């Protein structure tokens, strides 16, 4: 899963706002290669699956930014569409996939479990997608095992529910803590280049520079 290569072709990302919470889930690939990742799988993931098939993409992993219900509800459906697709998540939430209480689906009135994980992620780990290099950034605070995926060569961050445009992830859920989240944002996201484009788990894109200047919850 690790590599020392640098991206030589443009990184492409297509987002889908899925389900009642409009969770941003993504298909991520490198131009000219069929290999792709699916990042998060919310409720009603058919549009995401159909896009990957229509574009002739071959998913190599389903990467979960965290294990809250709105980000994992479609994992089983995506795995059914792409049999054997490995599921990756931070080790702090590995047990959450099988627990409706921990993944909050029980509290939401839709108790569910998701398959996996097949591998666990850790902070600083480097991942390879068709020659593009991605770094795992552990961003606890919204949830204990939240991660973001950063591609320096593509100036792109898939941020999960840590940092939003003009906001941050909620911290009043079990396992959440505002001070921990603020530290994650300041030390692991705001240290990225200002031009880095942020694709969050909910809402519109933003940039690191914009949030450092104007985010009312965590100042740069």
C-alpha positions in Angstrom: 0.0 0.0 0.0 3.0 2.3 0.3 5.0 4.0 -2.5 7.6 6.6 -3.2 6.4 7.5 -6.6 5.0 10.9 -7.6 1.9 11.6 -9.6 2.6 12.1 -13.3 -1.0 12.4 -14.6 -3.8 14.5 -13.3 -5.8 13.2 -10.4 -9.6 13.2 -11.0 -12.3 13.2 -8.4 -16.1 12.9 -8.8 -18.3 13.6 -5.8 -21.8 12.4 -5.0 -24.0 13.8 -2.2 -25.8 10.7 -1.0 -28.8 10.0 1.2 -30.8 12.2 3.5 -27.7 13.7 5.1 -26.2 14.5 1.6 -22.9 12.9 2.5 -20.2 13.6 0.0 -18.8 10.4 -1.3 -16.2 10.2 -4.0 -14.7 8.2 -6.8 -11.0 9.0 -7.1 -8.8 8.1 -10.0 -5.8 9.1 -12.1 -6.3 10.1 -15.7 -5.4 7.3 -18.1 -5.7 4.6 -15.5 -8.8 2.4 -14.7 -7.7 2.0 -11.1 -9.8 4.0 -8.6 -10.7 4.3 -5.0 -14.2 4.9 -3.6 -14.0 7.2 -0.6 -17.0 6.7 1.8 -20.2 5.0 0.9 -23.4 6.7 2.2 -27.0 5.8 1.8 -28.3 5.0 -1.7 -24.9 4.7 -3.4 -26.2 3.6 -6.8 -25.1 6.8 -8.6 -21.6 6.3 -7.4 -21.5 2.7 -8.5 -23.0 3.5 -11.9 -20.5 6.2 -12.5 -17.6 3.9 -11.8 -19.0 1.3 -14.2 -19.8 3.8 -16.9 -16.3 5.2 -16.9 -14.8 1.8 -17.0 -13.1 2.2 -13.6 -11.9 -0.7 -11.4 -12.1 0.1 -7.7 -9.1 -1.1 -5.8 -10.3 0.0 -2.3 -13.1 1.5 -0.4 -11.5 4.0 1.9 -13.6 5.2 4.9 -12.8 8.6 6.4 -14.7 7.4 9.6 -17.4 5.0 10.6 -20.5 7.1 11.3 -23.7 5.7 9.7 -24.0 8.3 6.9 -20.5 7.4 5.7 -20.8 3.6 5.8 -24.5 2.8 5.1 -23.7 1.9 1.5 -20.6 -0.2 2.1 -22.4 -3.5 1.7 -24.0 -2.4 -1.5 -20.7 -1.2 -3.0 -19.1 -4.5 -2.0 -21.9 -6.4 -3.7 -21.3 -4.3 -6.8 -17.6 -4.9 -6.7 -17.0 -8.3 -5.0 -13.9 -8.6 -2.9 -13.3 -4.8 -2.7 -11.2 -4.2 0.4 -12.4 -1.8 3.0 -9.8 0.5 4.7 -10.4 2.5 7.9 -8.4 3.9 10.8 -7.8 1.3 13.5 -9.5 3.4 16.1 -12.8 2.7 14.4 -12.3 -0.8 13.1 -14.8 -2.2 15.5 -17.4 0.4 14.7 -18.4 -1.2 11.4 -19.9 -4.2 13.2 -21.5 -2.2 16.0 -24.8 -0.3 15.4 -24.3 1.5 18.7 -20.8 2.8 17.9 -21.5 3.7 14.3 -24.7 5.6 15.5 -27.0 3.7 13.1 -29.0 2.4 16.1 -29.5 5.9 17.5 -30.6 7.0 14.0 -33.3 4.3 13.9 -31.6 2.4 11.1 -29.4 -0.2 12.8 -26.8 -1.6 10.4 -23.4 -3.1 10.1 -20.8 -2.9 7.4 -18.3 -5.5 6.2 -14.6 -5.0 7.0 -12.1 -3.7 7.6 -9.6 -5.6 5.4 -6.8 -3.2 6.4 -6.4 -0.4 8.9 -4.9 3.0 8.3 -2.6 5.1 10.5 -1.3 8.6 10.6 1.5 9.4 8.1 0.9 6.2 6.1 1.5 6.6 2.3 -0.8 5.0 -0.2 -0.5 4.6 -3.9 -3.2 5.0 -6.5 -1.9 4.6 -10.1 1.3 6.4 -9.3 -0.2 9.2 -7.3 0.9 9.4 -3.7 -1.6 10.0 -0.9 -0.8 10.6 2.8 -3.2 9.5 5.6 -3.8 12.3 8.1 -5.4 11.2 11.4 -7.8 13.9 12.4 -9.6 12.8 15.6 -12.1 15.1 17.3 -15.3 14.6 15.3 -14.7 10.8 15.9 -11.7 9.0 17.3 -10.6 7.4 13.9 -11.3 10.2 11.5 -8.9 10.5 8.7 -8.2 12.8 5.7 -6.4 11.8 2.5 -3.9 14.3 1.1 -2.3 14.3 -2.3 0.5 16.9 -2.5 1.0 16.5 -6.2 -2.7 17.1 -6.9 -3.0 19.8 -4.2 -6.1 18.0 -3.0 -7.5 16.9 0.4 -10.4 14.6 1.0 -11.2 15.8 4.5 -14.0 13.7 5.8 -16.0 15.5 8.6 -13.1 17.4 10.2 -13.1 20.7 8.3 -16.0 22.2 6.3 -16.4 25.4 4.3 -16.9 27.9 7.1 -17.5 25.2 9.8 -16.1 22.1 11.4 -17.4 18.7 12.2 -19.7 18.4 15.2 -18.2 17.2 18.4 -21.3 16.5 20.5 -21.5 12.9 19.4 -20.0 9.9 21.3 -16.2 10.0 21.0 -16.2 13.7 19.9 -14.1 16.5 21.5 -13.8 20.0 20.2 -10.3 20.7 21.6 -9.1 17.5 20.0 -10.7 18.4 16.7 -9.3 22.0 16.8 -5.8 20.6 17.4 -6.2 18.2 14.5 -7.2 21.0 12.2 -4.4 23.3 13.3 -1.6 20.8 13.3 -2.5 18.5 10.5 -4.7 20.4 8.0 -3.7 24.1 8.4 -0.1 23.2 7.9 -0.9 22.2 4.3 -0.3 24.7 1.5 -3.0 27.4 1.3 -3.9 26.4 -2.2 -4.9 22.9 -1.2 -8.4 22.2 -2.3 -10.6 20.6 0.4 -13.4 18.3 -0.5 -15.3 17.8 2.8 -17.7 15.1 3.9 -20.6 17.5 3.7 -21.2 20.8 1.8 -19.2 22.6 -0.8 -15.5 22.6 -1.5 -13.1 25.1 0.1 -9.4 25.7 0.4 -7.0 25.5 3.3 -6.1 29.2 2.9 -9.7 30.3 3.0 -10.4 28.3 6.2 -7.3 29.6 7.9 -8.4 33.2 7.2 -12.1 33.0 7.8 -13.3 29.8 9.6 -15.1 31.1 12.6 -14.6 27.9 14.7 -10.9 27.2 14.3 -8.6 30.1 13.4 -5.4 29.6 11.5 
